[in-house]
Amino acid sequence: MSADQHRHVVAIDGPAAAGKSTVARMLAEGLHALLFDTGSLYRALTLASIRAGIEPGDELALVSLALRMDIDLAPPTIADGRLADVLLDGEDVTWLIRSPEVDAIVSKVSGHRKVRDALLVHQRRIAAAGPVVMVGRDIGTVVVPDAGVKIFLDASDVERARRRHAELQARGEQVSLDWVLDDIRRRDEIDSTRAVAPLRAAEDAVRVSTDGLTIDEVVDVLDGIVRAHWGGQSGLTA
């Protein structure tokens, strides 16, 4: 894939619960671009592995599962806050992949090099399809390292825990704020120190802290960054 084809790829990376998915959805809508949360692939694989009784440390079994599972994304068909329909072997698992059980081990599952390689082809195929906003942990460093726009979205661990706790409560999940904060910190440690594709900002990424900003304010900041790179035009018209 050439750098010119990557010009209209917006790579948004950052730690868990930094608000990436929420602002990416609004940003993509404003830019008339495709939204793709790459984390949904890893979460779907994690859910499938739990159902299959595969341990998160069994890399070969996870790769085999990744190669044979049928994973697809589609525009949202239910107005319940989802960014897209996530389909695993034809089943709508959009919210099942956001459960605490999946949260607890998804970083371990996604930490395997061969697992990431097995899913990489699909991610790059989507990036080549046209104007796209891609969200994940290593979009700008590994998946599409020559993306036209790279953004590293961050927030303090306390702020991210508060947001994640509110999200879980809204879905009826009864967990404490302290538990969520401990889980956020644990996932940060795993994501930033793993040997394969550790969480880090690309050298040419624009860093944006969301602490103290409303969602609309964050979206405005990102929209300005993207349009400056795209010459003020949307992805569909540039």
C-alpha positions in Angstrom: 0.0 0.0 0.0 1.4 3.3 -1.0 1.8 6.4 1.2 -0.7 8.2 -1.0 -3.4 5.6 -0.3 -2.7 6.1 3.4 -3.2 9.9 3.2 -6.8 9.6 4.3 -6.2 7.2 7.1 -6.7 8.7 10.6 -4.9 6.6 13.2 -6.1 7.2 16.7 -4.1 5.3 19.4 -4.2 5.5 23.2 -4.7 3.6 26.4 -7.8 1.8 27.5 -10.9 4.0 28.3 -9.2 7.2 26.9 -12.4 7.9 25.0 -11.0 6.9 21.6 -14.1 5.0 20.4 -16.6 7.7 21.4 -14.7 10.6 19.8 -13.7 8.5 16.8 -17.4 7.8 16.0 -18.2 11.5 16.0 -15.1 12.4 14.1 -15.8 9.9 11.4 -19.3 11.1 11.0 -18.1 14.7 10.6 -15.5 13.6 8.0 -17.8 11.2 6.2 -15.2 8.5 6.8 -15.5 4.8 7.7 -15.1 4.1 11.4 -13.1 1.0 12.4 -12.3 0.0 16.0 -9.6 -2.6 15.5 -9.9 -3.6 19.2 -13.2 -5.2 18.3 -11.3 -7.9 16.4 -9.2 -8.8 19.4 -12.2 -8.7 21.7 -14.2 -10.9 19.4 -11.3 -13.4 19.4 -11.0 -13.2 23.2 -14.7 -13.9 23.5 -14.4 -16.9 21.1 -11.5 -18.2 23.1 -13.4 -18.1 26.3 -16.2 -20.0 24.8 -13.8 -22.5 23.3 -12.0 -23.0 26.6 -8.7 -21.7 25.2 -6.2 -20.2 27.7 -5.0 -16.6 26.9 -1.4 -17.9 26.9 -2.0 -20.6 24.2 -0.8 -18.6 21.2 -1.0 -21.4 18.6 -4.6 -22.3 19.6 -5.5 -18.6 19.5 -4.0 -18.2 16.0 -5.9 -21.3 14.8 -9.1 -19.8 16.2 -8.4 -16.4 14.6 -7.9 -18.0 11.2 -11.1 -20.0 11.2 -13.5 -17.6 13.0 -15.8 -15.5 10.9 -15.6 -11.9 12.1 -17.4 -9.0 10.4 -18.3 -5.4 11.1 -21.4 -3.6 9.8 -23.1 -0.3 10.3 -25.1 -0.2 13.6 -28.6 -1.7 13.3 -29.6 -0.9 16.9 -29.6 2.6 18.4 -28.1 1.6 21.8 -24.8 3.5 21.6 -22.8 1.0 19.6 -20.3 2.1 17.0 -21.0 -0.8 14.7 -22.5 -4.3 14.7 -19.8 -6.8 15.6 -20.7 -10.2 14.2 -18.9 -13.4 15.3 -19.9 -16.3 13.2 -23.1 -14.5 12.4 -24.0 -13.7 16.0 -24.3 -10.1 17.2 -21.7 -9.9 20.0 -21.3 -6.1 20.0 -21.8 -5.8 23.8 -20.7 -9.2 24.8 -17.1 -8.3 23.8 -17.2 -5.4 26.2 -17.9 -7.6 29.3 -15.5 -7.6 32.3 -14.6 -11.2 31.5 -13.3 -10.1 28.1 -11.7 -7.0 29.6 -9.7 -9.1 32.0 -7.7 -11.0 29.4 -8.0 -9.2 26.1 -4.6 -7.6 26.6 -3.0 -11.0 27.1 -4.7 -12.4 24.0 -3.7 -9.4 21.8 -0.1 -9.5 23.1 0.8 -12.5 21.0 2.8 -11.7 17.9 1.2 -14.4 15.7 -2.3 -13.5 16.9 -1.7 -9.9 15.8 -0.2 -11.0 12.5 -3.3 -13.2 11.9 -5.6 -10.2 12.2 -3.3 -7.6 10.5 -4.2 -8.4 6.9 -7.9 -7.6 7.7 -7.0 -4.3 9.3 -4.9 -3.1 6.4 -7.5 -4.2 3.9 -10.0 -2.0 5.6 -7.5 0.9 5.7 -7.1 0.6 1.9 -10.8 0.9 1.3 -10.9 4.7 1.5 -11.2 7.5 4.0 -11.1 5.7 7.4 -10.8 6.5 11.1 -9.0 3.6 12.7 -8.9 3.2 16.5 -6.6 0.9 18.5 -3.3 0.6 20.4 -0.8 0.4 17.5 -2.5 1.8 14.4 0.1 4.5 13.9 3.1 2.4 14.9 2.4 -1.0 13.4 -0.9 -1.4 11.5 -0.6 1.7 9.3 2.7 3.3 10.2 2.4 5.8 7.3 -1.1 6.9 8.0 -1.8 10.5 6.9 -2.8 11.6 10.4 -1.7 10.1 13.6 -3.2 11.0 17.0 -2.4 9.7 20.4 -5.4 10.3 22.7 -4.7 10.1 26.4 -6.2 10.9 29.9 -5.2 10.2 33.5 -5.9 6.7 34.8 -8.3 8.1 37.4 -10.3 9.9 34.7 -10.3 6.9 32.5 -11.5 4.6 35.3 -14.4 7.0 36.1 -15.5 7.0 32.5 -15.3 3.2 32.2 -17.1 2.7 35.6 -20.0 4.9 34.4 -20.2 3.0 31.1 -20.4 -0.4 32.9 -23.0 0.9 35.4 -25.1 2.1 32.5 -25.1 -1.4 31.1 -26.0 -2.9 34.4 -22.6 -4.3 35.4 -22.1 -4.1 39.1 -18.4 -3.4 39.7 -16.7 -0.9 42.0 -14.8 2.1 40.9 -11.7 0.8 42.8 -11.9 -2.4 40.8 -12.1 -0.6 37.5 -9.2 1.7 38.4 -7.0 -1.3 39.4 -8.0 -3.0 36.1 -7.1 0.1 34.1 -3.7 0.3 35.7 -3.1 -3.4 35.2 -4.0 -3.2 31.5 -1.8 -0.1 31.1 1.2 -2.1 32.5 0.5 -5.0 30.2 -0.1 -2.9 27.1 3.0 -0.7 27.6 5.5 -3.4 28.5 4.5 -6.3 26.2 7.2 -7.4 23.8 4.9 -7.3 20.7 3.5 -3.9 19.6 3.6 -2.2 23.0 1.4 0.8 23.6 3.3 4.0 22.7 2.8 7.1 20.7 4.3 7.2 17.2 7.1 9.8 16.9 5.0 11.9 14.5 1.7 11.5 16.3 -0.1 14.6 17.7 -0.7 14.0 21.4 -4.1 15.1 22.8 -5.0 14.9 26.5 -8.8 14.7 27.1 -8.6 15.5 30.8 -11.0 18.4 31.5 -12.4 18.4 28.0 -15.9 17.6 27.0 -16.5 15.0 24.2 -17.5 17.8 21.8 -14.3 19.8 22.7 -12.1 16.7 22.0 -13.8 16.1 18.7 -13.4 19.7 17.7 -9.6 19.5 18.4 -9.2 16.3 16.4 -11.4 17.6 13.5 -9.1 20.6 13.3 -6.0 18.4 13.2 -7.4 16.2 10.5 -8.7 18.9 8.3 -5.4 20.8 8.5 -3.7 17.6 7.1 -6.4 17.0 4.5 -6.4 20.6 3.4 -9.8 21.4 5.0 -11.7 18.8 3.0 -13.5 15.7 4.1 -12.2 12.3 3.2 -14.8 11.8 0.6 -14.2 15.0 -1.3 -10.5 15.4 -1.0 
